[in-house]
Amino acid sequence: MIPGKIVEFIQGTNVMYAGTRDGKFHPLITAVLGAVVNADKETITFIVPEATATAMISNLKDNGKATLLIGEMFGNESYQFKGAYLNVQPANEQGLAIQRIYLDKNYL
């Protein structure tokens, strides 16, 4: 279970990156445009740009491993989440809302 303090942190002013690797262990790092802890308090949904999604999805289908790094934009606190990929979805209204909240908090 992801503790409440971490849930709040994820929704704060942060910089986020996701990492995957291919079958030859070549890393792929991409900016994340928002994240939310799901109702089960066990999984995190994060939004990545479509331009980098194809390579990331290929890596996830190859080995199912992902890392999410979230760090304070103006501080020293950061967290790294390592886990298994569950699924990929195209952008929907919920994903766009997560992205808008993240961009409003961090860049506008």
N, C-alpha and C positions, 0 to 999 in steps of 0.2 A: 504494500500500500504506500502510495506517495503521501508523505505528511503534509498537513495544511500549510506549514511554513514554505515548503517547496512549491506547492500549488500557487501560493501568492507570489512567490519569486518569479515563476514562469510567466505570470501575467503582468509583471512589472516592466520597468524600463531596462531592456536587455539587448544584447547582441546574441544572435543565434546562428549556429552552423550545424549542418548534418554531414556525416561522413559515412562512406561505404567503401568497399574495395571490390575489385574484379577478381576473376579466377586466378590471375597471376600476382595477386596481392598489390596491384597498383591502386593507390588511394584516389578517391574522388571527394572533394570537399565542396559544399555549396552553401550559399547563404540561405537562411530560413526566414520566411516572411510572416512568422507568427506561429504560435503553438498553444495548445490547450490540453489540460488534463481531462480525460474523459470521465464520465459519471462513475465508472467502475473504480476509479482512483488507482488503477493499475497500468493504464495505457495512456500514451500521449499522442495526439494528432498534431502533425506539423505541416506547414505549407512551404513548398519549394517552387521556384520559378519553373515554368514549363520548359524554358530553354535548357535547363540542366536536368530535367526530370527523366528524359529518355535514358541517359547513361546511368543515372541512379537506379531507375527501375530495373534495368538490365542487371546491375550488380546485386540488387536485392533478390531478384529471381534466381540468380546464380548461387548465392550462399545464404540469403536471408538475414544478414547481419547489418545492423545500423547503429550509429552513435549520434547522439544529439548533445551538443555543447551549448550551454546557456550561461552567459556571464553578464554581470552588471556593466552598463555602459560607462558609469562614472564611479566605480568602486572596485573592490578586490574579490567579491564573492562570485563564485561560479560553480556550476554543477555539470557533470557529464553523465548521461544516461546511455547505457549500452543494452541493446535488446534485439529481439527478433522482429522482423517485418511481418505485419499481419495482412495488410492489403494496401492497395493504391486506388484512389478515386480521383476522377477529374474534378475540377473546381465546381463547387455547388454554392448555394447561398450561405451555408454555414461556414465553408472555407473562405469565402469572400469576406464574411463578417469578421472572422478571426484575423484575416490579413488587414482589413481596414483598422481594427482596434490596434494592432501592432504598429502599423505605420503612423497612426495618429499619435500614439504614445512616444514613439521613438524618433520620428523624423519630421513632424509637422508642428 
